[in-house]
Amino acid sequence: MTMSKKDIKKKKLILYDDEVNHVDDVIFALIYVFGYLDMQAQQIALLVHVKGSFCLKEDTVDELNTYKQELDKFNLKTKIK
């Protein structure tokens, strides 16, 4: 029996605001890891700062782990929920 895409449980990759990373470093990491345009990365960084967190991506745990590992290299505070 094979699993359909509907059967695979999706999780969220959450980026949290912290007191360590400068906004420019967060923007650079988002551009590098996700290939966002500068304006997209700026908007996300602002939302993270104002709201405290932001869902970067929704996918399978295996897929999200790849992104999380890349963001961890930039010392960004992330969690898969």
N, C-alpha and C positions, 0 to 999 in steps of 0.2 A: 504494500500500500504506500503510495507516494503522497507527500503532503503538498497541498496547494498553497499558494501565496496567502490565502485567507487563513489557513491553519497555522501559519508561522506567527508567533507572538511578537509584536513590535514593541520596542522600547524607545525611550527618548534620551538623547544626549543633551544634558543641561550644562550650560556655562554659568558659573557663579561669579559675582563681583568679589574682589578681594582688595586688600590694602597694599599688596605687593607690586602688582603689575601696573605699569603706566598704560594709559589708554592707547598710545601709539604702538606699544608692544602687542596689545590685544588685537588691534587692527591689522598689524603685520602678520600675526599668527593666523588670523581668519583668512586673509588673502592667500597666504602660503598653503594652508591646509585645505581650504574649501574652494579656492580659486574665485572668491568673491571679488567684485569690483570694489574700488576704494570706497565709494559712497555706501554700498551695501554693508561693508565691514564697519564703517563709521556709525551707521544707524544701529547695527547690532550692539556695538560697544557702548553706545549711549543708552540703549535699552537695558543692557546688563547693569550699567552703573545706576540708572534711575530705579529700575524695578528690583534689582538684586540678583536676577537670574534671567536666562533666556534659553528656550529650546532651540538648539542648533539644527537638529536632524532627528527624524523618526525612522527607524529601520530595525533590522534584526540585531541582536546583541553582537554577533560576529562582525557584522559590518560596522557597527558603532565603535567596537573596540579598536578597529583600525584608526578611526578618526581620533578617538580618545588618546591612544598612544602617541599620535603625532602632536596633539595639543599638550600632552604631558611634557613633551620635550621643551615646550615654552613655559613650563611651570604654571599653566593656567589651571584653575580649580574647576574640574568637570566631574560629572557623575552620570552614570547610566541608570535611569529609573524606569 
